[in-house]
Amino acid sequence: MENLSSCPVCGIKIFTLFLKSNDYFLTNEEFSIMICASCGMKFVNPRPDPNEIRKYYESSDYVSHGGQKNALNYIYKNVRKYSIKKKYKLVKEHAKSKKLLDIGCGTGEFIFFCKQMGFDVQGIEPGEKPRSFAKAKYHVDVEDETYLDKIVIAEFDIITMWHVLEHVHKLHERMNKMREILKPGGTLIIAIPNNNSWDACYYGKFWAAYDLPRHLYHFSVETMKILANVHQFKVDEIIPMKLDAFYISFLSEKYARGKQNYFKAFINGIRSNNFARKNEKNYSSLIFILKKAEN
């Protein structure tokens, strides 16, 4: 296990316990989430090291990569089809050319769609099974994370990380790398769960987007802005992911009650989005459009 001695965002060495929760998805192990006394960043501490963390992804039910047949996964896959088109529109809007890097591309559906639409795509995926699946089914170029070290020039016009940054152990190194390999004026798109959302407050330690210990960091609008500023990115726009409130509520209901309640989860998804409309857009998940300076 790794013990952090300072906040992973601002570096201050004063932090306290925010809450204890469990890995409700797989192992039921308990983990601690700390909160920085300065910037308010929440993070898992102590946490599994990069080798230890692998076992927490080893399940056929991990919905990003799994092939299980149940109601929730059926909903997820259909929503994913809709979301891919929305993501593509966003990428098309901000891309000055068509050189795209998607980090954490999973089984490759998003980059395959972008490739069909004329983009020159490169995927990065640390998981061997989803990486192999993407190559075999979609014939897209997907490499493991070590490929990032081989990129030494400002090569990409746009980089996307859809619910990936919260998994990355070396946060500042990754942000530095993104800045290094983006072309001047390029765009970094980061989607993250928002721990200041209504559903996060309502479900507390059972909030599915804590996803301990796979999610190492728990961002808010404020802490994401601080991280962007540290790495000299300008926050150009913040976009809500309204459907995430429903999906996260579906999982949270199961974790909190021990059984699924689709109706209540649906109602709570509506309540979360209604709250966000009136409270500085604190939706369950948010997309940050970050811009690199032209020079």
C-alpha positions in Angstrom: 0.0 0.0 0.0 1.1 3.6 -0.7 0.8 6.3 1.9 0.6 9.9 0.5 2.2 12.5 2.7 0.7 15.5 0.9 -2.4 16.5 -1.1 -2.0 15.1 -4.7 -3.3 18.4 -6.1 -1.9 21.3 -4.1 0.9 19.6 -2.1 -0.2 20.8 1.3 0.6 18.2 4.0 -2.4 18.8 6.2 -5.4 16.5 5.6 -8.0 14.8 7.6 -10.4 11.9 7.3 -13.5 12.6 5.1 -15.1 9.2 5.3 -14.5 5.5 5.3 -16.2 3.4 2.7 -15.9 0.0 1.1 -15.2 -1.6 -2.3 -18.9 -2.5 -2.7 -18.3 -3.7 -6.3 -15.8 -6.5 -5.7 -13.9 -7.1 -2.4 -15.8 -5.3 0.3 -12.5 -4.1 1.7 -12.6 -0.8 3.6 -10.7 2.3 2.5 -10.3 5.8 3.8 -10.9 9.0 1.8 -9.0 12.0 3.1 -9.7 15.7 2.5 -7.1 18.4 2.1 -7.3 21.2 4.6 -6.3 23.7 1.9 -7.9 23.0 -1.4 -10.6 20.5 -0.4 -9.3 17.7 -2.6 -10.5 14.3 -1.6 -8.3 11.2 -2.2 -7.8 7.6 -1.1 -5.0 7.2 1.5 -3.4 4.8 2.0 -4.0 3.3 -1.5 -3.0 0.2 -3.4 0.2 0.7 -5.4 0.1 0.3 -9.2 0.7 -3.4 -9.0 -1.7 -4.1 -6.2 -4.5 -2.1 -7.9 -4.8 -4.6 -10.8 -6.7 -7.2 -8.7 -9.5 -4.7 -8.1 -10.3 -4.6 -11.8 -10.3 -8.4 -12.2 -14.0 -9.1 -12.6 -16.2 -10.0 -15.6 -18.8 -7.7 -14.1 -16.7 -4.6 -14.4 -19.2 -2.7 -16.5 -16.7 -0.8 -18.6 -15.3 -4.0 -20.0 -17.7 -6.8 -19.0 -20.0 -8.8 -21.1 -22.6 -9.8 -18.5 -26.2 -9.9 -19.4 -28.4 -8.0 -16.9 -30.7 -5.0 -16.9 -28.1 -2.5 -15.7 -25.6 -3.5 -18.3 -28.3 -3.4 -21.0 -29.1 0.1 -20.0 -25.4 1.0 -19.9 -24.7 -0.3 -23.4 -27.6 1.5 -25.0 -26.7 4.8 -23.2 -23.1 4.2 -24.4 -24.2 4.3 -28.0 -26.0 7.6 -27.5 -23.0 9.0 -25.5 -20.5 8.0 -28.1 -22.3 10.2 -30.7 -22.4 13.1 -28.2 -18.7 12.7 -27.4 -17.9 12.7 -31.1 -19.8 16.0 -31.6 -17.8 17.5 -28.8 -14.5 16.3 -30.2 -15.4 17.5 -33.7 -16.3 20.9 -32.4 -13.0 21.4 -30.6 -10.6 19.6 -33.0 -8.6 21.9 -35.3 -7.4 18.8 -37.2 -8.2 15.1 -36.9 -5.4 13.7 -34.7 -7.1 12.2 -31.6 -5.6 10.4 -28.6 -8.1 8.6 -26.3 -6.6 7.5 -23.0 -8.4 4.7 -21.2 -10.2 3.7 -24.4 -11.5 0.5 -23.0 -12.9 -1.9 -25.6 -12.6 0.8 -28.3 -16.1 1.7 -29.3 -15.5 5.5 -29.1 -12.3 5.6 -31.1 -13.8 3.2 -33.7 -16.7 5.6 -34.2 -14.3 8.5 -34.6 -12.2 6.5 -37.0 -15.3 5.8 -39.1 -15.9 9.6 -39.1 -12.4 10.3 -40.6 -10.3 10.9 -37.5 -6.7 9.6 -37.1 -7.1 7.8 -33.8 -4.8 6.3 -31.2 -6.0 4.5 -28.1 -4.3 3.9 -24.8 -5.7 1.1 -22.5 -3.8 -0.4 -19.6 -6.1 -3.5 -19.4 -4.9 -6.4 -21.6 -8.3 -7.9 -22.2 -10.1 -4.8 -23.3 -7.1 -3.7 -25.3 -7.0 -7.1 -27.2 -10.8 -6.9 -27.7 -10.6 -3.4 -29.3 -7.8 -4.6 -31.7 -9.6 -7.8 -32.6 -13.1 -6.5 -33.1 -12.6 -2.9 -34.3 -9.0 -3.1 -35.8 -8.0 0.2 -34.1 -4.5 1.1 -32.8 -4.5 0.6 -29.1 -1.4 0.5 -26.9 -0.7 0.1 -23.2 0.3 3.0 -21.0 4.0 2.7 -21.7 3.3 4.0 -25.2 2.8 7.5 -23.7 6.5 7.6 -22.8 7.4 7.1 -26.4 5.6 10.2 -27.5 8.0 13.1 -27.3 6.6 15.8 -29.4 3.4 17.9 -29.5 1.6 15.4 -31.8 -2.1 15.5 -31.0 -4.7 18.1 -31.7 -7.1 16.7 -29.1 -6.8 14.3 -26.2 -9.8 12.7 -24.4 -10.0 11.0 -21.0 -13.5 9.8 -20.3 -13.7 8.9 -16.6 -10.0 8.0 -16.5 -8.1 10.7 -14.6 -9.5 9.5 -11.2 -7.8 6.2 -11.8 -4.3 7.5 -12.6 -1.7 7.0 -9.9 0.8 9.7 -11.0 -1.6 12.6 -11.4 0.9 15.5 -12.0 3.1 13.4 -14.3 0.0 12.5 -16.4 -1.1 16.1 -16.7 2.4 17.2 -17.6 2.5 14.5 -20.3 -0.9 15.7 -21.7 0.4 19.2 -22.0 3.7 18.0 -23.6 2.0 16.0 -26.4 -0.8 18.4 -27.2 -0.2 20.8 -30.1 -0.3 24.5 -29.3 -3.9 25.5 -29.0 -4.9 21.9 -28.5 -7.8 20.6 -26.4 -7.8 18.2 -23.4 -11.2 16.8 -22.6 -11.6 15.3 -19.2 -14.8 13.7 -17.8 -14.9 13.0 -14.0 -17.5 12.3 -11.3 -18.3 15.3 -9.2 -18.4 14.6 -5.4 -20.3 17.8 -4.8 -23.3 16.5 -6.7 -26.7 15.9 -5.0 -26.4 12.1 -5.4 -23.0 12.1 -3.8 -24.4 13.9 -0.8 -27.5 11.7 -0.7 -25.8 8.3 -0.9 -22.8 9.2 1.2 -20.4 6.3 1.6 -22.6 4.2 -0.7 -22.1 6.6 -3.6 -21.1 4.4 -6.5 -18.8 6.9 -8.1 -16.4 6.7 -5.1 -15.7 3.2 -6.6 -13.0 2.5 -4.0 -10.1 1.9 -4.5 -10.2 2.1 -8.3 -11.1 5.8 -8.1 -8.0 7.3 -6.3 -9.2 10.9 -6.5 -12.6 12.5 -5.9 -12.8 15.8 -7.8 -15.1 18.9 -7.5 -15.3 21.8 -9.9 -13.0 23.8 -7.6 -10.3 21.1 -7.3 -10.4 20.3 -11.0 -9.9 24.0 -11.8 -6.9 24.1 -9.4 -5.3 21.1 -11.1 -5.8 22.6 -14.5 -4.3 25.9 -13.4 -1.2 24.2 -11.9 -0.6 22.7 -15.3 -1.3 25.9 -17.3 -4.5 24.8 -18.9 -7.4 27.2 -19.3 -10.8 25.9 -18.4 -12.7 26.8 -21.5 -16.1 25.1 -20.7 -17.7 22.8 -18.2 -20.4 20.5 -19.6 -22.8 18.3 -17.6 -23.2 14.6 -18.1 -26.8 14.4 -17.1 -27.3 10.7 -17.8 -24.6 9.8 -15.3 -26.9 10.7 -12.4 -29.2 7.9 -13.3 -26.6 5.3 -13.8 -24.7 6.2 -10.6 -28.0 6.2 -8.7 -28.8 2.7 -10.0 -25.5 1.3 -8.6 -25.7 3.4 -5.4 -29.2 2.0 -4.6 -27.8 -1.5 -4.8 -24.8 -0.8 -2.6 -26.9 1.0 0.0 -30.0 -1.3 0.1 -28.5 -4.6 -0.9 -30.9 -4.8 -3.8 -31.9 -2.9 -6.9 -34.6 -0.3 -6.9 -34.8 1.1 -10.4 -37.8 3.4 -9.7 -36.1 5.1 -6.7 -32.8 5.4 -8.6 -34.6 7.0 -11.5 -36.3 9.5 -9.2 -33.0 10.3 -7.5 -31.4 10.8 -10.9 -34.0 13.5 -11.6 -33.6 15.0 -8.2 -29.8 15.2 -8.7 -30.1 16.9 -12.1 -32.8 19.3 -10.8 -30.5 20.3 -7.9 -27.6 20.9 -10.3 -29.6 23.2 -12.5 -30.0 25.5 -9.5 -26.6 25.0 -7.8 -23.7 26.1 -10.1 -24.2 23.1 -12.4 -23.0 20.5 -9.8 -24.1 17.5 -11.9 -23.2 14.0 -11.0 -20.4 14.0 -13.7 -18.8 16.8 -15.6 -16.8 17.3 -18.7 -14.0 19.8 -18.6 -12.8 21.4 -21.8 -9.2 22.4 -21.2 -7.2 24.5 -23.6 -3.4 24.6 -24.1 -2.0 28.1 -24.9 -1.2 28.8 -28.5 2.5 29.4 -27.7 
